[in-house]
Amino acid sequence: MFMFIVDGATRYKWVYLLEKKSQATWFILKLLRELETHHKDHKVLHLRSDQGGEFSSNELHEYCAEHGIVQQFANAYSPQENGIAERANGIVLPRVRALLTASHLPNMIWGEALLHMVTTLKRLPTKMLGTASSYEKLYRRNPPLRTLRTWVCIAHVRVPPETRQRKEKLEPRAPMCLLLGYSNSTKGYKFLDRLTCRATTAQCENCRFHEEFTVDRAYVKQLLENRYLDTLHVLPEKPPVVRIKTSIDTYVAERSGPVPTSMAEELQEVEWVAGAEQTSSGSSANTTSSSVEQ
């Protein structure tokens, strides 16, 4: 299970993967303390949620009372009263399903797909904010777009000399891995080693990405079962590699100039503006809810 937290002012999204609902209180308090420390100009005034027990703990009540935060609870069977968070579910989950389908990977890694998608969406323009992204509104700077990567693409990750063992002299210096997402604890990416089934992190400088390729679904499923379910599968020495289907390849090949790295650069080019307007009009046609200023 997972929990969404959305800032009503900036539309910035946080998502947490939960093993049980009781963990929600700990993550909420952790986020509130981080906002109080690192974003003092963004004071939390209200905490709106449903009437779930994880949002009604004494510890959370005491923290909100001490810091002047008003808790607001939606009425039973009235999810529309918590519309911002519910709308986030409607935006993110279809894209996560599309991500899993396009990559031909098993649903057992849905959590990594969810984290990757939310990180990507936070750096893209938001309808309620015009041409700005929620990242830009919260951090007061342009989002880093150069670090965005294709999910579960193949990457060769260099092994630092300090971690190599003498018996590994003939082992690859940059083994093949799968990109799982962005690391929260370090400055870099999360990878899954195809041989050891271990999750690891690495900086961008130590990685070489092959974003047009991933590994076959059956191979990844066996790899993940070896990692998380303690099931032993005999894996082939050379994993079956497949190409990730995307329509952007043709556009990039025909494009003469560099791809914009920020929204400011994008809005200076006519063709990118036309593409953004076309995407916006398509999204508007499929909109199922509206926002009302209060």
C-alpha positions as CSV (number, residue, x, y, z in Angstrom):
1,M,0.0,0.0,0.0
2,F,1.0,3.6,-0.3
3,M,0.1,7.1,0.9
4,F,-0.1,10.3,-1.0
5,I,0.5,13.7,0.5
6,V,-0.1,16.8,-1.6
7,D,0.7,20.4,-0.8
8,G,-2.4,22.5,-1.8
9,A,-0.4,25.6,-2.5
10,T,2.4,24.2,-4.7
11,R,0.8,20.9,-5.7
12,Y,4.0,19.2,-4.7
13,K,3.5,15.4,-4.1
14,W,5.1,13.1,-1.6
15,V,4.4,9.4,-1.8
16,Y,5.4,6.8,0.8
17,L,5.3,3.0,0.4
18,L,3.7,1.4,3.5
19,E,3.9,-2.2,4.8
20,K,1.0,-1.4,7.2
21,K,-1.3,1.6,7.8
22,S,0.2,2.3,11.2
23,Q,3.4,3.6,9.5
24,A,1.4,6.5,8.0
25,T,1.6,8.5,11.2
26,W,5.4,8.2,11.4
27,F,5.8,9.4,7.8
28,I,3.4,12.4,8.3
29,L,5.3,13.6,11.3
30,K,8.6,13.1,9.5
31,L,7.4,15.2,6.6
32,L,6.0,17.9,8.9
33,R,9.4,18.2,10.7
34,E,11.3,18.4,7.4
35,L,9.0,21.2,6.1
36,E,9.4,23.1,9.4
37,T,13.2,22.8,9.1
38,H,13.9,23.2,5.4
39,H,11.0,25.3,4.2
40,K,10.3,27.8,6.9
41,D,8.6,30.2,4.4
42,H,6.0,27.5,3.7
43,K,4.1,27.1,7.0
44,V,1.7,24.2,7.2
45,L,-1.7,25.6,8.3
46,H,-4.1,22.7,7.7
47,L,-3.8,18.9,7.5
48,R,-6.7,17.5,5.6
49,S,-7.4,13.8,5.4
50,D,-10.1,11.1,5.7
51,Q,-11.2,9.7,9.0
52,G,-8.8,6.7,8.9
53,G,-7.3,5.7,12.2
54,E,-3.8,6.4,11.0
55,F,-4.6,10.1,10.8
56,S,-6.2,10.2,14.3
57,S,-3.4,9.1,16.5
58,N,-2.7,10.9,19.7
59,E,0.9,11.6,18.6
60,L,-0.3,13.3,15.5
61,H,-2.9,15.3,17.4
62,E,-0.4,16.5,19.9
63,Y,2.1,17.6,17.2
64,C,-0.6,19.5,15.3
65,A,-1.9,21.2,18.5
66,E,1.6,22.2,19.5
67,H,2.5,23.8,16.1
68,G,-0.9,25.4,15.4
69,I,-1.9,23.0,12.6
70,V,-5.6,22.5,12.1
71,Q,-6.7,19.0,11.3
72,Q,-9.6,18.7,8.9
73,F,-11.3,15.4,8.3
74,A,-13.5,14.6,5.3
75,N,-17.0,13.1,6.0
76,A,-17.5,9.4,5.7
77,Y,-17.9,8.2,2.1
78,S,-17.1,11.7,0.7
79,P,-13.8,11.5,-1.0
80,Q,-14.6,14.6,-3.0
81,E,-14.0,16.7,0.1
82,N,-10.3,15.6,-0.1
83,G,-10.3,16.3,-3.8
84,I,-6.6,17.4,-4.3
85,A,-5.2,14.1,-2.9
86,E,-7.9,12.0,-4.7
87,R,-7.1,13.8,-8.0
88,A,-3.4,12.9,-7.5
89,N,-4.4,9.3,-7.4
90,G,-6.3,9.7,-10.6
91,I,-3.3,11.4,-12.3
92,V,-0.5,9.1,-11.1
93,L,-2.0,5.6,-11.1
94,P,-2.9,5.4,-14.8
95,R,0.6,6.5,-15.7
96,V,2.1,3.9,-13.4
97,R,0.0,1.2,-15.2
98,A,1.2,2.5,-18.5
99,L,4.8,2.5,-17.3
100,L,4.6,-1.2,-16.3
101,T,2.8,-2.1,-19.6
102,A,5.3,-0.2,-21.8
103,S,8.3,-1.7,-20.0
104,H,6.9,-5.3,-20.2
105,L,7.8,-5.8,-16.5
106,P,6.0,-7.7,-13.8
107,N,3.6,-5.8,-11.4
108,M,5.6,-6.8,-8.4
109,I,7.8,-3.8,-8.8
110,W,4.9,-1.4,-8.9
111,G,6.3,0.5,-5.9
112,E,9.5,1.5,-7.8
113,A,7.4,2.5,-10.8
114,L,5.2,4.7,-8.5
115,L,8.2,6.5,-6.9
116,H,9.8,7.0,-10.3
117,M,6.6,8.5,-11.8
118,V,5.9,10.8,-9.0
119,T,9.5,12.1,-9.1
120,T,9.1,12.8,-12.8
121,L,5.7,14.5,-12.5
122,K,7.0,16.9,-9.8
123,R,9.4,18.3,-12.4
124,L,6.8,18.9,-15.1
125,P,4.4,21.8,-15.6
126,T,1.2,21.7,-13.6
127,K,-2.1,23.0,-14.9
128,M,-3.0,24.9,-11.7
129,L,0.5,26.6,-11.8
130,G,0.5,27.6,-15.4
131,T,4.0,26.9,-16.9
132,A,5.6,26.3,-13.5
133,S,6.3,22.9,-11.9
134,S,5.5,22.0,-8.3
135,Y,9.2,21.5,-7.8
136,E,9.9,25.1,-8.9
137,K,7.2,26.5,-6.6
138,L,8.4,24.7,-3.5
139,Y,12.2,25.0,-4.0
140,R,12.2,28.4,-5.8
141,R,14.5,27.1,-8.6
142,N,14.2,25.2,-11.9
143,P,13.9,21.5,-11.6
144,P,16.9,19.4,-12.7
145,L,15.8,17.8,-15.9
146,R,19.1,16.4,-17.1
147,T,18.9,13.7,-14.4
148,L,15.7,12.3,-15.7
149,R,16.1,8.8,-17.0
150,T,13.9,6.1,-18.6
151,W,12.7,3.7,-16.0
152,V,14.2,0.2,-15.9
153,C,16.5,0.9,-18.7
154,I,19.8,-1.0,-18.9
155,A,22.8,0.7,-17.3
156,H,26.4,-0.2,-16.8
157,V,27.5,0.9,-13.3
158,R,31.1,1.3,-12.6
159,V,32.4,-0.5,-9.5
160,P,34.6,1.8,-7.4
161,P,38.2,0.4,-7.0
162,E,37.9,0.6,-3.2
163,T,35.1,-2.0,-3.1
164,R,36.7,-4.5,-5.5
165,Q,38.1,-7.7,-4.0
166,R,41.3,-9.5,-5.2
167,K,39.3,-12.5,-6.3
168,E,37.3,-10.2,-8.6
169,K,40.1,-9.2,-10.9
170,L,38.5,-10.8,-13.9
171,E,35.0,-9.6,-13.0
172,P,33.4,-6.8,-15.1
173,R,34.4,-3.3,-13.9
174,A,30.9,-2.0,-14.9
175,P,28.3,-4.8,-14.6
176,M,24.9,-4.6,-16.2
177,C,22.1,-3.3,-14.0
178,L,18.5,-2.2,-14.2
179,L,17.6,1.3,-13.3
180,L,15.0,1.2,-10.5
181,G,14.6,4.9,-9.8
182,Y,16.1,7.8,-8.0
183,S,17.8,7.4,-4.6
184,N,16.5,9.4,-1.7
185,S,19.3,8.7,0.7
186,T,22.2,9.4,-1.7
187,K,22.8,11.7,-4.7
188,G,22.3,9.3,-7.5
189,Y,20.2,6.4,-8.8
190,K,19.0,3.1,-7.6
191,F,19.9,0.0,-9.5
192,L,19.3,-3.8,-9.4
193,D,22.3,-5.9,-10.2
194,R,21.3,-8.6,-12.7
195,L,23.8,-11.2,-11.2
196,T,23.7,-10.6,-7.5
197,C,20.1,-9.5,-7.3
198,R,21.2,-6.8,-5.0
199,A,19.9,-3.2,-4.9
200,T,22.7,-0.6,-5.1
201,T,23.1,3.1,-5.6
202,A,25.6,5.0,-7.8
203,Q,26.3,8.6,-9.0
204,C,25.5,9.6,-12.5
205,E,29.2,10.0,-13.3
206,N,29.7,6.3,-12.6
207,C,26.9,5.1,-14.9
208,R,26.3,4.7,-18.6
209,F,22.7,4.4,-19.5
210,H,21.2,2.6,-22.5
211,E,17.7,4.1,-22.3
212,E,16.3,2.4,-25.4
213,F,16.8,-1.1,-24.0
214,T,15.5,-3.1,-21.0
215,V,15.4,-6.8,-20.0
216,D,12.8,-9.3,-20.9
217,R,9.8,-9.6,-18.5
218,A,10.3,-13.2,-17.6
219,Y,14.0,-12.7,-16.7
220,V,13.2,-9.7,-14.5
221,K,10.4,-11.7,-12.7
222,Q,12.9,-14.5,-11.9
223,L,15.4,-12.0,-10.8
224,L,13.0,-10.3,-8.5
225,E,11.8,-13.6,-7.1
226,N,15.4,-14.5,-6.3
227,R,15.8,-11.1,-4.6
228,Y,12.5,-10.7,-2.6
229,L,10.9,-14.2,-2.4
230,D,13.9,-16.4,-1.7
231,T,13.1,-18.4,-4.7
232,L,16.0,-19.9,-6.6
233,H,15.9,-19.6,-10.4
234,V,18.8,-20.5,-12.8
235,L,19.3,-17.3,-14.8
236,P,21.0,-17.2,-18.2
237,E,24.4,-15.6,-18.3
238,K,23.3,-13.2,-21.0
239,P,19.8,-11.7,-20.2
240,P,17.4,-11.3,-23.1
241,V,17.4,-7.6,-24.0
242,V,14.4,-5.9,-25.6
243,R,13.9,-2.4,-27.0
244,I,11.7,0.0,-25.2
245,K,9.0,1.2,-27.6
246,T,8.6,4.9,-27.7
247,S,7.5,7.5,-30.3
248,I,10.1,10.1,-29.1
249,D,13.0,8.3,-31.0
250,T,11.8,9.5,-34.4
251,Y,11.3,13.1,-33.2
252,V,14.7,13.3,-31.6
253,A,16.4,11.8,-34.7
254,E,14.8,14.5,-37.0
255,R,15.5,17.3,-34.6
256,S,18.6,19.4,-35.4
257,G,19.0,21.4,-32.1
258,P,19.4,20.2,-28.5
259,V,16.5,19.1,-26.4
260,P,15.5,21.8,-23.9
261,T,16.6,21.3,-20.3
262,S,14.1,23.6,-18.6
263,M,10.6,25.0,-19.2
264,A,12.1,28.4,-19.8
265,E,14.1,27.1,-22.8
266,E,11.2,25.1,-24.0
267,L,8.8,28.1,-24.2
268,Q,11.3,29.9,-26.4
269,E,10.9,27.5,-29.2
270,V,7.8,27.5,-31.4
271,E,7.7,23.7,-32.0
272,W,7.9,22.9,-28.3
273,V,5.1,25.4,-27.5
274,A,2.9,23.9,-30.2
275,G,3.5,20.5,-28.8
276,A,2.7,21.6,-25.2
277,E,-0.5,23.3,-26.3
278,Q,-1.6,20.2,-28.2
279,T,-0.9,18.1,-25.1
280,S,-2.8,20.6,-22.9
281,S,-5.8,20.6,-25.2
282,G,-5.9,16.8,-25.1
283,S,-5.7,16.7,-21.3
284,S,-8.5,19.3,-21.1
285,A,-10.8,17.2,-23.2
286,N,-10.3,14.3,-20.9
287,T,-10.7,16.2,-17.6
288,T,-13.3,14.7,-15.3
289,S,-13.2,17.2,-12.4
290,S,-12.7,20.9,-11.9
291,S,-11.2,23.2,-9.2
292,V,-13.1,26.0,-7.5
293,E,-11.4,28.8,-5.6
294,Q,-12.5,29.1,-2.1
